[in-house]
């Protein structure tokens, strides 16, 4: 029988990505001020790597799987709506 109330390891890892995404949205102005135009990697609500490309950023992070890191390019200029 399937226990629908218990999260799997995969679901826990996805939940951490969602938490990091929410943290990014709340701190976007500060992050944009520091990393505008760069690629960043976020793990557990912390910027853990910065690079010129997504591939470079992932490599610098030391994270093995993309399910464990949120990688994005920080926008340049004013953002008119949430990402």
N, C-alpha and C positions, 0 to 999 in steps of 0.2 A: 504494500500500500504506500502511496506517495504522501509524504508529510509536507503539505503546502505552507506550513508556518515556519519551517526551518529554512534558512537561506543556505544556498550552496556557496562554496568558495568563489566560484565565478560571479555569483550575484553580489557577494561582499566586495569583490574587486571592482565591479561596475559601480557599486554604491560609492566607493572612494573616488571614482572619476567624477561622478555627479557632484559630490561634495567639493572637489577641487574646482569644478566648473562654476559652482555657486560662489566660491571664495574668489575666483577670478573676476566674476561680475561685480562683486562688492568692492574689490580693490583695483579695478581697472585703471582708474586715473593715476594712482601711484605706480602701478606696473608700467603703464604707458610712458610715464615720465622717465623711468629708468631704462626701459628696453624698447622704445619706439623703433619700429622697422626691423627688429631682430626676431628670431625664432626662440621661443622659450619652452622649457619642459617643466611641468608642474606635477609633483607627487605629494600626496598628503597635505595639500594646501600650502606648499612651499615651492618657490622657483628653484629647481635643482640644476638646471643647465641652460645655457644661452649659446646660440650659434647663428651663423649666416644662412644655414639651410636646416630643414627638418631632420635630415639624415645626420648632420653634424651634431645637432642638439641631442638626438636620441643616443648617439654614440658617446657623447660627453656625460650623459646622465648615468650610464652604467646599468640602466634598466633593461632587462632582457625581453620583455613582452610589451607590446603597445597597449595592452589592456591595463597596464600598471602606470601609464604616464599620459598626461594630457599635453599634446604638443600643438602649438599654434604660433602664427606670426602676429606680433603685436602691431595693431594698426598705426599708421602714420596720420597725424592730423585729427581733427574733431570727429567724434563718432556720433552720428545722428540718432542711432537707435541701438539697443542692446544687441550684442552678438549672440 
